[in-house]
């Protein structure tokens, strides 16, 4: 379904991961590897949930530097009572917008540190109860990352 939604929005070679475990499928991995070698990089566009973030991190660690497209969960949530989250529920306009705002990952160290996240109130300092979890949830939602703890958010930002 994700693949169909993206194909309606863009003409590109797309590999449907089909969930968290499929990044370990040899055939899919080999196709992505071949595509990465024969192009200027790959774009990783996963569902804005935990499984999507895990797949994104796995692919990025293998094929970095990559380009990343992010879609906030509220733009990728089913309108029916199920409240399922996935790219297939996003509008073509939102998909194209996410794809037009690609971010490139970096092989070198990032710009953000744990102290930066503490200063911004995104992680709690020593024993503080500052509402960092709520702020981090809102920030990661806005970035289209899905739920993140402090370490996951730091990795995504860098």
C-alpha positions in Angstrom: 0.0 0.0 0.0 2.9 2.4 0.8 4.4 1.6 -2.6 1.1 2.4 -4.4 0.7 5.7 -2.6 4.2 6.8 -3.4 4.0 5.6 -7.1 0.8 7.7 -7.5 2.9 10.7 -6.3 6.3 10.1 -8.0 7.9 8.1 -10.7 10.8 6.2 -8.9 12.2 2.8 -8.2 10.6 1.8 -4.9 11.4 -1.1 -2.6 8.6 -2.1 -0.2 10.1 -3.2 3.0 6.8 -4.6 4.3 7.7 -4.2 7.9 10.5 -4.4 10.4 11.8 -7.8 9.6 11.9 -7.4 5.8 15.1 -5.3 5.9 16.8 -8.7 6.7 15.4 -10.4 3.6 18.3 -11.2 1.4 16.5 -10.5 -1.9 15.3 -7.1 -0.8 18.7 -6.2 0.6 20.5 -7.2 -2.6 18.0 -5.1 -4.7 18.6 -2.1 -2.5 22.3 -2.6 -2.5 22.4 -2.8 -6.3 20.2 0.3 -6.6 22.5 2.2 -4.2 25.6 1.3 -6.2 24.0 2.4 -9.5 22.7 5.7 -8.3 23.7 8.9 -6.5 22.2 7.6 -3.3 19.0 6.2 -2.0 16.0 7.9 -0.4 14.6 6.3 2.7 11.0 7.0 3.3 9.4 4.8 6.0 6.3 4.9 8.1 6.4 7.4 11.0 6.3 4.7 13.6 8.8 2.5 15.6 9.1 -0.1 12.9 9.7 2.6 10.3 12.4 4.2 12.4 14.1 0.8 13.0 14.1 0.1 9.3 15.4 3.6 8.5 18.3 3.2 11.0 19.2 -0.2 9.6 19.3 1.1 6.0 21.1 4.3 6.9 23.8 2.4 8.8 24.4 0.2 5.8 24.1 2.6 2.9 25.0 6.0 4.5 25.0 8.7 3.4 21.4 8.4 2.4 18.6 10.9 1.8 15.7 10.8 4.2 12.1 11.8 3.7 10.0 12.3 6.8 6.2 12.4 7.1 4.6 13.4 10.5 2.3 10.7 11.9 -0.7 13.1 11.9 -0.4 13.3 8.1 -0.1 9.5 7.7 -2.9 8.3 10.0 -6.0 6.5 8.7 -9.1 8.5 8.9 -11.3 5.6 9.9 -11.6 4.3 13.5 -8.4 2.1 13.3 -6.0 5.1 13.6 -3.4 3.0 11.8 -0.2 4.9 10.8 1.4 4.5 7.4 2.5 6.3 4.3 -0.4 4.7 2.4 -2.8 7.0 4.4 -1.1 10.2 3.4 -2.3 12.4 0.6 -0.2 12.6 -2.6 0.5 16.3 -1.8 1.9 15.4 1.6 4.0 12.6 0.1 5.4 15.0 -2.5 6.1 17.6 0.1 8.1 15.1 2.2 10.0 14.0 -0.8 10.8 17.6 -1.8 12.3 18.3 1.7 15.0 15.5 1.8 17.6 15.5 4.5 21.0 13.9 3.9 22.6 11.7 6.6 26.2 12.2 7.4 29.0 9.7 7.8 30.9 12.0 10.2 29.7 13.0 13.7 26.7 15.1 14.0 26.1 18.6 15.1 23.9 17.9 18.1 25.0 16.6 21.5 23.2 15.2 24.5 23.8 18.6 26.2 22.1 20.4 23.3 19.0 18.2 23.8 19.1 18.9 27.6 19.4 22.7 26.9 16.4 22.4 24.6 14.4 20.5 27.2 14.2 17.4 25.0 15.9 15.1 27.5 15.9 15.4 31.3 19.0 16.4 33.1 20.0 14.9 36.5 16.7 14.0 38.2 14.7 16.8 36.5 11.0 16.2 35.7 10.5 18.9 33.1 8.1 17.3 30.7 10.9 16.4 28.3 9.0 13.3 27.2 6.1 15.3 26.0 8.3 17.9 24.2 10.3 15.1 22.6 7.1 13.4 21.5 5.9 16.6 19.9 9.2 17.3 18.3 9.7 13.8 16.9 6.1 13.9 15.6 6.7 17.2 13.9 9.9 15.8 12.3 8.0 12.6 11.2 10.2 10.3 13.2 7.6 8.4 15.3 8.1 8.0 19.0 11.7 8.4 20.1 13.6 8.3 23.3 16.5 10.7 23.8 19.2 8.5 22.2 17.0 7.8 19.2 16.2 11.5 18.7 19.9 12.4 18.9 20.8 9.8 16.3 18.0 11.0 14.0 19.0 14.6 14.4 22.6 13.8 13.5 
